[in-house]
Amino acid sequence: MTPEALDLAALRPRLPSPLRTVEDERFTRRGVRLLLKRDDLIHPSLPGNKWRKLEPNLRAAADGGHRVLLTFGGAYSNHLRATAAAGRLLGFATVGVVRGDELAAGPLNPSLARCVADGMRLHFVDRATYRRKTEPSVLRALLTAAADGVPVPRERVYVVPEGGSNSLAAQGCTALGRELRGAADVVGVACGTGGTLAGLAAGLAPGQRAVGFPVLKGGFLAGEIRALQLAAFGGPRGDWRLDERFHGGGYARTTPALDAFAADFEDRHRFPVERLYVAKMLHGLTTLAEEGAFPPGSAVAAVVTGGPGPDGGGQSESSR
């Protein structure tokens, strides 16, 4: 594939993504205006932060003459689905390294089935190997396995990290911050691997701040975001912080309270809420509003990074 052949404009992304005000009395009674930044509407197959993070990586893959995209994710990974769709639309072969070799024995869930329908070859690995996936020896073995399945030299395989988060992705997400300049005082976003928050914060104007809501527990994400900003921008950028209270038990997990909040938000605003990322972020922002964290007269933007997927957005993993 040549760079000239990669015409991302032909995919007709909807940029900038829509920004709309919603009336929610939990905010308005505090004198706060709530906005929804509808990044889920950027592209039907590459929504939200998936488009913003993949776009620069797709260009880099094409510029380097790569023909195969290899990436990583869990059983319900939105990133795997987006990468598979990008491969189908742009002519890349795709390989998804999936956490959990036990998944290979059973029927595919709707998310993984969608990946296969879009042409992605799934390579299941045990969880111990998955945790070591960035180690050079493990990555070399995964690249060899990918090249064996799609016969090209290993050097023609382009590695996209888990969640799509790398320095290029962070640079791509600065556009999200720039689109929100002058529109909100605080911007909330769900965080899986940290790339979106790293770029969002860098793109905001002075005086604006970003709040990230990790969907995983463990307290490691702040270091990852600092490392991404160092790689992408040479050092810290923007005013950002994390609120670790709303992960719901960890990645791909929800709680009855979170499900009830999401259902109530849907009823109030006739807006479908993806459960594993967006619901946690909205729950976090609403809780902060009720705690008085936002001064009266301020505007809070919630970044909607995706909608319910083929599994409805409410599925969870029984274990990690």
C-alpha positions as CSV (number, residue, x, y, z in Angstrom):
1,M,0.0,0.0,0.0
2,T,1.4,3.4,-0.9
3,P,0.6,6.6,1.0
4,E,-1.3,7.9,-2.0
5,A,-3.6,4.9,-1.8
6,L,-4.6,5.6,1.8
7,D,-7.3,8.2,1.4
8,L,-8.8,8.6,4.9
9,A,-10.9,11.5,3.7
10,A,-12.8,9.0,1.5
11,L,-14.2,7.5,4.7
12,R,-15.9,10.9,5.3
13,P,-15.4,11.3,9.0
14,R,-17.7,13.7,10.7
15,L,-15.3,16.3,12.2
16,P,-15.5,18.2,14.3
17,S,-17.9,15.9,16.2
18,P,-21.2,17.4,17.4
19,L,-21.5,19.2,20.7
20,R,-24.9,19.5,22.3
21,T,-26.3,20.7,25.6
22,V,-28.5,18.4,27.7
23,E,-30.7,19.6,30.5
24,D,-29.9,17.5,33.6
25,E,-31.2,18.8,36.9
26,R,-28.4,17.2,38.8
27,F,-26.2,19.8,37.0
28,T,-28.5,22.7,36.5
29,R,-29.5,22.9,40.2
30,R,-25.8,23.6,40.8
31,G,-25.7,26.2,38.1
32,V,-23.6,23.9,35.8
33,R,-24.3,23.3,32.1
34,L,-23.7,19.7,30.8
35,L,-22.6,19.2,27.2
36,L,-22.2,15.9,25.3
37,K,-19.3,15.8,22.9
38,R,-20.6,13.2,20.4
39,D,-17.3,11.6,19.3
40,D,-19.3,8.4,18.8
41,L,-20.8,10.0,15.7
42,I,-17.4,10.5,13.9
43,H,-17.7,7.4,11.8
44,P,-20.1,4.4,12.1
45,S,-17.2,1.8,12.1
46,L,-14.4,3.9,13.6
47,P,-16.2,6.0,16.3
48,G,-14.8,8.5,18.7
49,N,-11.3,8.1,20.2
50,K,-10.8,5.0,18.0
51,W,-10.8,7.2,14.9
52,R,-8.6,9.9,16.5
53,K,-6.0,7.3,17.7
54,L,-6.0,5.0,14.7
55,E,-5.9,7.7,12.0
56,P,-2.2,8.8,12.6
57,N,-1.2,5.1,13.1
58,L,-2.8,4.1,9.8
59,R,-0.9,6.8,8.0
60,A,2.3,5.7,9.6
61,A,1.6,2.1,8.6
62,A,1.0,3.1,5.0
63,D,4.0,5.4,4.9
64,G,6.2,2.6,6.1
65,G,4.9,0.1,3.5
66,H,3.2,-2.1,6.0
67,R,0.5,-4.4,4.8
68,V,-0.7,-6.0,8.1
69,L,-1.9,-4.4,11.3
70,L,-1.3,-6.4,14.5
71,T,-2.9,-5.2,17.7
72,F,-4.2,-6.4,21.1
73,G,-7.3,-6.5,23.2
74,G,-9.7,-8.4,25.4
75,A,-12.8,-10.3,24.6
76,Y,-15.0,-7.1,24.3
77,S,-12.4,-4.7,23.0
78,N,-13.8,-1.7,21.1
79,H,-10.2,-1.2,19.8
80,L,-10.1,-4.6,18.1
81,R,-13.4,-3.9,16.4
82,A,-12.3,-0.5,15.1
83,T,-8.9,-1.9,13.9
84,A,-10.7,-4.8,12.1
85,A,-13.1,-2.3,10.4
86,A,-10.2,0.0,9.4
87,G,-8.5,-3.0,7.8
88,R,-11.6,-3.9,5.8
89,L,-12.2,-0.3,4.7
90,L,-8.6,0.5,3.8
91,G,-7.2,-2.7,2.6
92,F,-4.9,-3.8,5.5
93,A,-4.9,-7.3,6.7
94,T,-5.5,-7.4,10.5
95,V,-4.5,-9.7,13.3
96,G,-5.9,-9.4,16.8
97,V,-4.0,-10.9,19.7
98,V,-6.8,-11.7,22.2
99,R,-6.3,-12.0,26.0
100,G,-7.5,-15.5,27.2
101,D,-6.6,-18.7,25.3
102,E,-9.7,-20.3,26.8
103,L,-11.8,-18.1,24.5
104,A,-10.6,-20.1,21.5
105,A,-12.6,-23.2,22.5
106,G,-16.0,-21.6,22.7
107,P,-18.3,-19.6,20.3
108,L,-17.2,-16.1,19.6
109,N,-19.0,-13.3,21.4
110,P,-20.6,-10.6,19.2
111,S,-17.6,-8.3,19.4
112,L,-15.1,-10.9,18.3
113,A,-17.5,-12.2,15.7
114,R,-17.7,-8.7,14.2
115,C,-13.9,-8.6,14.1
116,V,-13.8,-11.9,12.1
117,A,-16.6,-10.7,9.8
118,D,-14.4,-7.7,9.0
119,G,-11.5,-10.0,8.1
120,M,-9.4,-10.0,11.3
121,R,-7.5,-13.1,12.2
122,L,-7.7,-13.8,15.9
123,H,-4.7,-15.1,17.8
124,F,-5.6,-16.2,21.3
125,V,-2.9,-16.2,24.0
126,D,-2.9,-17.1,27.7
127,R,-3.1,-14.3,30.1
128,A,0.4,-14.6,31.4
129,T,1.7,-14.3,27.8
130,Y,-0.6,-11.4,27.2
131,R,0.8,-9.5,30.2
132,R,4.3,-9.9,28.6
133,K,3.3,-8.9,25.1
134,T,5.5,-5.8,25.0
135,E,8.7,-7.8,25.9
136,P,10.9,-8.1,22.8
137,S,11.0,-11.9,22.8
138,V,7.3,-12.3,23.2
139,L,6.5,-9.6,20.6
140,R,8.8,-11.2,18.1
141,A,7.0,-14.5,18.5
142,L,3.6,-12.8,18.1
143,L,4.9,-11.0,14.9
144,T,6.1,-14.4,13.5
145,A,2.7,-15.9,14.2
146,A,1.0,-13.0,12.5
147,A,3.3,-13.2,9.5
148,D,2.7,-17.0,9.2
149,G,-1.1,-16.4,9.0
150,V,-0.9,-13.6,6.5
151,P,2.2,-14.5,4.4
152,V,4.2,-11.3,4.4
153,P,7.7,-10.6,5.9
154,R,7.5,-9.9,9.6
155,E,8.9,-6.4,8.9
156,R,5.7,-5.6,7.0
157,V,3.6,-6.0,10.1
158,Y,2.7,-2.8,11.9
159,V,2.1,-3.0,15.6
160,V,-0.6,-0.9,17.1
161,P,-0.5,-1.1,20.9
162,E,-3.4,-2.1,23.1
163,G,-6.1,0.5,23.0
164,G,-4.3,2.2,20.2
165,S,-2.4,4.4,22.6
166,N,1.1,5.5,21.6
167,S,2.7,8.9,20.9
168,L,1.0,9.2,17.5
169,A,-2.4,8.5,19.1
170,A,-1.8,11.1,21.7
171,Q,-0.9,13.6,19.0
172,G,-4.1,12.7,17.1
173,C,-6.3,13.3,20.2
174,T,-5.1,16.9,20.6
175,A,-7.7,17.7,17.9
176,L,-10.4,16.7,20.4
177,G,-9.0,19.3,22.9
178,R,-8.8,22.0,20.2
179,E,-12.4,21.4,19.2
180,L,-13.5,22.0,22.8
181,R,-11.5,25.3,23.3
182,G,-13.9,28.0,24.5
183,A,-16.8,25.5,24.9
184,A,-16.3,24.0,28.3
185,D,-14.4,24.7,31.6
186,V,-14.0,21.0,32.4
187,V,-13.9,18.0,30.1
188,G,-14.5,14.4,31.2
189,V,-13.4,11.3,29.4
190,A,-13.3,7.6,30.2
191,C,-9.7,6.2,30.2
192,G,-8.6,2.7,29.3
193,T,-5.0,3.1,28.2
194,G,-4.7,6.8,28.6
195,G,-4.0,8.0,25.1
196,T,-7.1,10.0,24.7
197,L,-6.7,11.9,27.9
198,A,-3.0,12.5,27.1
199,G,-3.8,14.2,23.8
200,L,-7.1,15.9,25.0
201,A,-5.3,17.7,27.8
202,A,-2.6,18.8,25.5
203,G,-5.1,20.3,23.1
204,L,-7.2,22.3,25.6
205,A,-6.6,26.0,26.1
206,P,-5.1,27.4,29.3
207,G,-7.7,27.6,32.0
208,Q,-9.5,24.5,30.8
209,R,-9.0,21.2,32.6
210,A,-9.6,17.5,31.9
211,V,-10.8,14.8,34.2
212,G,-10.2,11.2,33.3
213,F,-12.2,8.3,34.7
214,P,-10.2,5.0,34.5
215,V,-12.2,1.9,33.6
216,L,-9.6,-0.3,35.1
217,K,-8.5,-0.5,38.7
218,G,-4.9,-0.5,39.9
219,G,-3.8,3.1,40.1
220,F,-1.2,2.8,37.3
221,L,-2.7,5.0,34.6
222,A,-1.3,8.3,35.7
223,G,2.3,7.1,35.0
224,E,1.2,5.8,31.6
225,I,-0.3,9.1,30.7
226,R,2.8,11.0,31.8
227,A,4.9,8.6,29.7
228,L,2.7,9.1,26.6
229,Q,2.9,12.9,27.0
230,L,6.7,12.7,27.3
231,A,6.9,10.6,24.1
232,A,4.4,12.7,22.2
233,F,5.2,16.2,23.3
234,G,8.5,16.0,25.1
235,G,6.9,16.6,28.6
236,P,3.7,17.3,30.5
237,R,0.9,19.1,28.7
238,G,-2.3,20.6,30.0
239,D,-4.2,20.5,33.3
240,W,-5.5,17.0,33.9
241,R,-6.3,14.6,36.8
242,L,-7.8,11.1,37.3
243,D,-10.7,10.1,39.5
244,E,-10.3,6.4,40.3
245,R,-13.6,5.8,42.0
246,F,-15.8,4.8,39.1
247,H,-14.2,1.7,37.5
248,G,-17.0,-0.5,38.6
249,G,-14.7,-3.3,39.6
250,G,-12.4,-3.2,36.7
251,Y,-12.2,-3.5,32.9
252,A,-15.4,-4.8,31.2
253,R,-17.1,-5.0,34.6
254,T,-20.2,-3.2,35.7
255,T,-22.2,-3.0,39.0
256,P,-26.0,-3.0,39.6
257,A,-25.6,0.7,40.7
258,L,-23.8,1.6,37.5
259,D,-26.4,-0.2,35.3
260,A,-29.2,1.6,37.2
261,F,-27.4,5.0,36.6
262,A,-27.0,4.3,32.9
263,A,-30.6,3.2,32.5
264,D,-31.8,6.3,34.3
265,F,-29.6,8.5,32.1
266,E,-31.0,6.9,29.0
267,D,-34.6,7.5,30.2
268,R,-33.8,11.1,31.0
269,H,-32.1,12.0,27.8
270,R,-33.2,9.3,25.2
271,F,-29.6,8.6,24.7
272,P,-28.1,5.1,24.5
273,V,-25.3,4.8,27.0
274,E,-22.4,2.4,26.4
275,R,-21.8,0.7,29.7
276,L,-18.1,-0.2,29.9
277,Y,-16.6,3.3,29.3
278,V,-19.2,6.0,28.8
279,A,-21.4,5.1,31.7
280,K,-18.5,5.2,34.1
281,M,-17.5,8.6,32.9
282,L,-21.0,10.0,33.1
283,H,-21.5,8.5,36.5
284,G,-18.2,10.2,37.6
285,L,-19.1,13.6,36.3
286,T,-22.6,13.4,37.8
287,T,-21.2,12.5,41.2
288,L,-18.7,15.3,41.0
289,A,-21.5,17.8,40.1
290,E,-23.6,16.6,43.1
291,E,-20.5,16.9,45.3
292,G,-20.2,20.6,44.2
293,A,-16.9,20.1,42.4
294,F,-17.9,22.5,39.6
295,P,-18.4,26.2,40.3
296,P,-21.7,27.7,39.4
297,G,-21.7,29.1,35.9
298,S,-19.3,26.5,34.6
299,A,-19.8,24.2,31.6
300,V,-18.8,20.5,31.7
301,A,-18.3,18.5,28.5
302,A,-18.6,14.8,28.6
303,V,-16.8,13.0,25.8
304,V,-18.9,10.2,24.4
305,T,-16.2,7.9,23.0
306,G,-18.5,5.2,21.7
307,G,-22.0,3.8,21.6
308,P,-23.3,0.3,22.5
309,G,-21.6,-2.2,20.3
310,P,-22.8,-5.5,18.9
311,D,-23.0,-6.9,22.4
312,G,-25.1,-4.0,23.6
313,G,-22.3,-2.4,25.5
314,G,-23.3,-4.0,28.7
315,Q,-21.5,-7.3,28.6
316,S,-18.8,-8.0,31.0
317,E,-15.9,-10.4,31.4
318,S,-16.3,-12.9,34.2
319,S,-12.6,-12.7,34.9
320,R,-9.4,-11.1,33.6
